[in-house]
């Protein structure tokens, strides 16, 4: 890659890291649509998942006292079963179709929630939500939106939301990276890109973690929903125009 492309990647990761540090999700939502303009999707997805692993470690450390594993293990179990299917979809399903479907789903649900709609969901909902999240993580590295929408609907406070979604994402990242390595997607080129982006990631995440203390729970939820909506629309448009 040329120097100007590397600088652009640095800036993308810096912004995405800030959003991740602030909301505990959104790294892939911000970075993926921009990175695929510079590198092929089959290279961009493993890069984003690898970088997400680092962001999740940092965010989880800052909110570790608020983890409630019992609230996320059904999501995690379903997502781990579905993640390998997502990896195969990345290899064999057109990228535009994956982006369009995921973007429309996320946008519609976030619009409903911003309008004040609530969806009282029982424990049975954990399985399909986790499966969709795992599939999207394996295919386009976007595990966050389904789980973020689900946990937001559960009425969790800011810190519990951050801890739970980060713990979930961290475990899923580890499994997905193993799948990518097995399939040969996490190659030398991808790792070089990750190495270049790590300093930007650290700066962005640290700033985001410090900024989150200034948000109350209501404002935090509103920011999270608007972020999901914008990136859902962005992802869907990316699927339409390629």
Long-range contacts (C-beta under 8 A, 24 or more apart in sequence): 1-38, 1-39, 1-193, 5-38, 6-196, 8-34, 8-38, 9-35, 9-38, 9-193, 9-196, 9-197, 9-200, 10-196, 10-197, 10-199, 10-200, 11-200, 13-51, 13-197, 13-200, 13-201, 13-204, 14-200, 14-201, 14-203, 14-204, 15-204, 16-204, 17-55, 17-200, 17-201, 17-202, 17-203, 17-204, 17-205, 17-208, 18-204, 18-205, 18-207, 18-208, 18-211, 19-204, 19-208, 19-227, 20-52, 20-55, 20-56, 20-59, 20-204, 20-205, 20-208, 21-55, 21-58, 21-59, 21-204, 21-205, 21-206, 21-207, 21-208, 21-209, 21-210, 21-211, 21-212, 22-208, 22-209, 22-211, 22-212, 22-215, 22-223, 23-162, 23-208, 23-212, 23-220, 23-223, 23-224, 23-227, 24-59, 24-63, 24-161, 24-162, 24-163, 24-165, 24-166, 25-144, 25-145, 25-147, 25-148, 25-165, 25-166, 25-169, 25-224, 26-144, 26-227, 26-228, 26-231, 27-51, 27-52, 27-55, 27-144, 28-52, 28-140, 28-141, 28-142, 28-143, 28-144, 29-142, 29-144, 29-145, 29-227, 29-228, 29-231, 29-234, 29-235, 30-231, 32-140, 32-141, 32-142, 32-235, 33-231, 33-234, 33-235, 33-238, 36-95, 36-238, 39-193, 41-90, 41-95, 41-140, 42-90, 42-91, 42-185, 43-185, 43-187, 43-189, 43-190, 43-193, 45-90, 45-139, 45-140, 45-141, 45-180, 45-185, 46-177, 46-180, 46-185, 46-186, 46-190, 47-190, 47-193, 47-194, 47-197, 48-141, 49-137, 49-141, 49-173, 49-176, 49-177, 49-180, 50-177, 50-186, 50-190, 50-191, 50-194, 51-194, 51-197, 51-198, 51-201, 52-141, 52-169, 52-173, 53-170, 53-173, 53-174, 53-177, 54-198, 54-201, 54-202, 54-205, 55-201, 55-205, 56-166, 56-169, 56-170, 56-173, 57-170, 58-202, 58-205, 58-206, 58-209, 59-162, 59-166, 59-205, 59-209, 60-163, 60-166, 60-167, 60-170, 62-209, 63-159, 63-162, 63-163, 63-166, 64-163, 65-163, 66-159, 66-160, 66-162, 66-163, 66-164, 67-163, 67-164, 67-167, 68-160, 68-163, 68-164, 69-167, 71-154, 71-156, 71-164, 72-164, 72-165, 72-167, 72-168, 74-123, 74-126, 74-127, 74-130, 75-126, 75-129, 75-130, 75-133, 75-147, 75-150, 75-168, 76-130, 76-168, 76-171, 76-172, 77-130, 78-126, 78-127, 78-128, 78-129, 78-130, 78-131, 78-133, 78-134, 79-130, 79-131, 79-133, 79-134, 79-137, 79-143, 79-168, 79-172, 80-134, 80-171, 80-172, 80-175, 81-131, 81-134, 82-130, 82-131, 82-132, 82-133, 82-134, 82-135, 82-138, 83-134, 83-135, 83-137, 83-138, 83-172, 83-175, 83-176, 83-179, 84-138, 84-179, 85-134, 85-135, 85-138, 86-134, 86-135, 86-136, 86-137, 86-138, 86-139, 86-140, 86-176, 87-138, 87-139, 87-176, 87-179, 87-180, 87-183, 87-185, 88-138, 89-135, 89-138, 89-139, 90-138, 90-139, 90-140, 90-185, 91-183, 93-139, 95-140, 95-239, 96-238, 96-239, 96-240, 96-242, 97-239, 98-139, 98-140, 98-239, 99-140, 99-235, 99-236, 99-238, 99-239, 100-235, 100-236, 100-239, 100-240, 101-239, 102-136, 102-140, 102-142, 102-145, 102-232, 102-235, 102-236, 102-239, 103-231, 103-232, 103-233, 103-234, 103-235, 103-236, 103-237, 103-238, 103-239, 104-232, 104-236, 105-132, 105-146, 105-232, 106-142, 106-145, 106-146, 106-149, 106-228, 106-229, 106-231, 106-232, 106-235, 107-229, 107-232, 107-233, 107-236, 108-232, 109-149, 110-145, 110-149, 110-225, 110-226, 110-228, 110-229, 110-232, 111-229, 113-149, 113-152, 113-153, 113-225, 114-222, 114-225, 114-226, 114-229, 118-153, 119-153, 121-150, 121-153, 121-154, 125-150, 126-150, 133-172, 134-172, 137-172, 137-173, 137-176, 138-176, 138-179, 140-235, 141-176, 142-235, 143-169, 143-172, 144-169, 145-228, 145-231, 145-232, 148-224, 148-228, 149-228, 152-221, 152-224, 152-225, 157-217, 158-212, 158-215, 158-216, 158-217, 158-220, 158-221, 161-220, 162-212
